[in-house]
Amino acid sequence: MANNASAKKRIRQDEKNRIRNVALRSRVRTFIKKTLKAIWSGDKVAAQGAYKEAQPIIDSMVNKGILHRNTAARAKSRLNSNIKAMA
């Protein structure tokens, strides 16, 4: 348990940041799933549109520290290669 005011404040900040990070992580996962569903449906135009929406979201999560840059690059690469394979 926190023994001083600064430790109590840190606990409050950590909880607020955790809730925010969970929401942002969920958002990026949702955009990735939307892109995957468009790929699985076989509609290349819809898949490309979903990928264009997901790409800036993934990049912004890297800037916010939610995702590691290599994880984001891997996710974008896999999505893009799946879209290209649809041809």
C-alpha positions in Angstrom: 0.0 0.0 0.0 1.1 3.5 -0.7 2.7 5.3 2.2 3.1 8.8 1.0 1.2 11.3 -1.2 3.4 10.9 -4.2 3.0 7.1 -4.3 -0.8 7.6 -4.0 -0.8 10.0 -6.9 1.3 7.6 -8.9 -1.3 4.9 -8.3 -4.0 7.2 -9.5 -2.0 8.1 -12.6 -1.2 4.5 -13.4 -4.8 3.4 -13.3 -5.9 6.3 -15.5 -3.2 5.5 -18.0 -4.0 1.8 -17.9 -7.6 2.4 -18.8 -6.6 4.7 -21.6 -4.1 2.2 -23.0 -6.6 -0.6 -22.9 -9.0 1.5 -24.9 -6.4 2.4 -27.5 -5.1 -1.2 -27.8 -8.7 -2.3 -28.3 -9.2 0.3 -31.0 -6.2 -0.8 -33.0 -7.2 -4.4 -32.8 -10.7 -3.6 -34.0 -9.2 -1.9 -37.1 -7.0 -4.9 -37.8 -9.9 -7.2 -37.5 -12.0 -5.1 -39.9 -9.2 -5.3 -42.4 -8.9 -9.1 -42.0 -12.7 -9.6 -42.4 -12.6 -7.6 -45.6 -9.7 -9.8 -46.8 -11.6 -13.0 -45.9 -14.7 -11.8 -47.6 -12.7 -11.7 -50.9 -13.5 -8.0 -51.7 -10.2 -6.5 -52.6 -11.5 -2.9 -52.9 -13.0 -3.1 -49.4 -9.8 -4.7 -48.0 -7.7 -1.9 -49.5 -10.1 0.7 -48.0 -10.0 -0.9 -44.6 -6.2 -1.1 -44.7 -6.0 2.6 -45.5 -8.1 3.3 -42.5 -6.1 1.0 -40.2 -2.6 2.1 -41.3 -2.6 5.6 -39.6 -4.3 4.2 -36.5 -1.5 1.6 -36.2 1.2 4.2 -36.7 -0.4 6.5 -34.1 -0.3 3.7 -31.5 3.4 3.4 -32.1 3.8 7.2 -31.4 1.7 6.8 -28.2 3.8 3.9 -27.0 1.0 1.4 -27.2 2.6 -0.8 -29.8 6.3 -1.5 -30.5 7.4 -0.2 -33.9 8.4 -3.7 -35.1 5.0 -5.1 -34.0 3.2 -2.4 -35.9 5.4 -2.9 -39.0 4.8 -6.7 -38.9 1.0 -6.2 -38.6 1.0 -3.7 -41.5 3.2 -6.0 -43.6 1.1 -9.0 -43.1 -2.1 -7.2 -43.9 -0.6 -5.7 -47.0 0.8 -9.0 -48.2 -2.6 -10.6 -47.7 -4.3 -7.9 -49.8 -1.7 -8.2 -52.6 -2.2 -12.0 -52.6 -5.9 -11.5 -53.4 -5.1 -10.6 -57.0 
